[in-house]
């Protein structure tokens, strides 16, 4: 879908710092940002309290105008503005969610519960480690190694991507497919 005249004008006004431009811009895309946050939280099995959702909305909007609106200036019109902002927003939300320590959030692979704070500090109990190892037996060698690297060794997507020779953006889907295989095999 091509850039609509409304979006073109909103973007132009926002970049030129016209009066009320930012308010109009955020009003136009607030629903999109909230949808991205909710969808990403569901996809990552994260329970977000309302105040954290509000913080994520603010983080996304701030990312758009950070460094003199660098993200908005990078838009080249090769997609709709909404599509571009959705991709950028999802990356911001994923990055922020991965940095959080939410007590009520967890990764669930069927009965397997892994505390994200434990992953970050590498402090799983022996039972949790044994349960994870047993659950990944049916995965390919690379999938099992990626799951171990992320959950047991606390490696980042960037480190895992470097190890396997894949882009950082490919690691999340790779891990998701591995988790799905675990869910199906249980």
Secondary structure, DSSP 4 states (H G I P E B T S, - for coil): -PPPHHHHHHHHHHHTT-TTHHHHHHHHHHHHHHHHHHHHHHHTT----HHHHHHHHHHHHHHHHHHHHHHHHH--SSS-HHHHHHHHHHHHHHHHHHH---TT--EEETTEEE-HHHHHHT---HHHHHHHHHHTTTS-HHHHHHHHHHHTS---HHHHHHHHT--HHHHHHHHHHHHHHHHHH-
